[in-house]
Amino acid sequence: MVGILGNRDREVVPREIAWLPDASKDVARLRNFLKSKNPLAAQRAAKRILEGVLMLQNNPGVGMPVEALIDYRDLRLNFGSGEYIIRYREEINRIVIVRVRHSKEEDF
């Protein structure tokens, strides 16, 4: 049915998620850092990051555009007293996870 809001029956096809090597290393680094201090928090953090990435499959526009980088977005996920920031770009049929950082990192 097509109406004022467009095609409501259009099926949303989840996009493939692709992780660049640096993004995978980022998650391992963040988890290892937190694991040494609080293993349960490390598990929760990894789960939070994964949930955010999975959300992008059906909602790739949810992140904020990155000012200096065309076609890149940042998804900010609250966690504890900071945020995890997932930098990604959308391609035709996939979402590419470029980096994952924590807002309290010095070089952020």
C-alpha positions in Angstrom: 0.0 0.0 0.0 1.4 3.3 -1.0 0.2 6.4 0.7 1.4 9.8 2.0 4.2 8.1 3.9 5.4 6.1 0.9 5.6 2.3 0.6 4.8 0.9 4.0 5.1 -2.7 2.8 8.7 -2.3 1.8 10.8 -4.9 3.5 14.0 -3.7 5.3 16.8 -6.0 4.3 19.5 -6.2 7.0 22.9 -5.2 5.7 26.0 -7.3 6.1 28.5 -6.1 8.8 32.2 -6.0 7.9 34.8 -5.2 10.5 38.1 -3.6 9.4 41.1 -5.2 11.2 41.7 -2.0 13.2 38.1 -2.0 14.5 38.5 -5.7 15.6 41.7 -4.8 17.4 40.1 -1.8 19.0 37.4 -4.0 20.6 39.9 -6.5 21.8 42.0 -3.7 23.3 39.1 -2.1 25.0 37.8 -5.3 26.4 41.3 -6.4 27.7 41.8 -3.0 29.4 38.4 -3.3 31.2 38.8 -7.0 31.9 41.9 -6.4 34.0 39.9 -4.0 36.2 36.4 -5.6 36.1 35.7 -8.8 34.1 31.9 -8.4 34.3 32.1 -4.8 33.1 34.2 -6.0 30.2 31.5 -8.5 29.2 28.8 -5.8 29.4 31.0 -3.5 27.3 31.5 -6.1 24.6 27.8 -6.8 24.6 26.9 -3.1 24.4 29.3 -2.6 21.4 27.8 -5.7 19.6 24.3 -4.5 20.2 25.2 -1.1 18.7 26.7 -2.7 15.7 23.7 -5.0 15.1 21.4 -2.0 15.4 23.2 -0.5 12.3 22.1 -3.5 10.2 18.6 -2.1 10.0 19.2 1.6 10.9 22.5 2.7 9.2 21.6 6.4 9.5 21.3 6.3 13.3 24.9 7.6 13.8 25.9 11.2 13.5 27.8 12.3 10.4 31.6 12.9 11.0 32.3 16.5 10.0 35.7 16.1 8.4 35.0 12.7 6.7 32.4 12.4 4.0 30.4 9.1 4.2 31.5 8.3 7.8 29.3 8.3 10.9 29.8 7.9 14.6 27.4 5.9 16.7 27.8 6.9 20.3 26.9 4.3 23.0 26.6 5.4 26.6 28.5 3.1 28.9 29.4 4.0 32.5 30.7 7.5 32.8 31.8 7.6 29.1 30.8 6.5 25.7 31.9 4.0 23.1 32.1 5.5 19.7 31.7 3.2 16.7 32.9 4.9 13.5 31.5 3.3 10.4 30.6 3.9 6.8 27.6 2.6 4.8 28.3 0.9 1.5 25.7 -0.4 -0.9 24.7 -3.6 0.9 26.9 -3.5 4.0 28.1 -1.5 7.0 31.8 -1.3 7.5 33.0 -0.8 11.0 36.1 1.3 10.8 37.1 2.0 14.4 35.8 1.6 17.9 37.0 4.0 20.6 36.2 5.1 24.1 35.5 8.8 24.8 38.1 8.9 27.6 41.0 7.7 25.5 43.8 10.2 25.4 44.1 10.4 21.6 40.4 10.5 21.0 
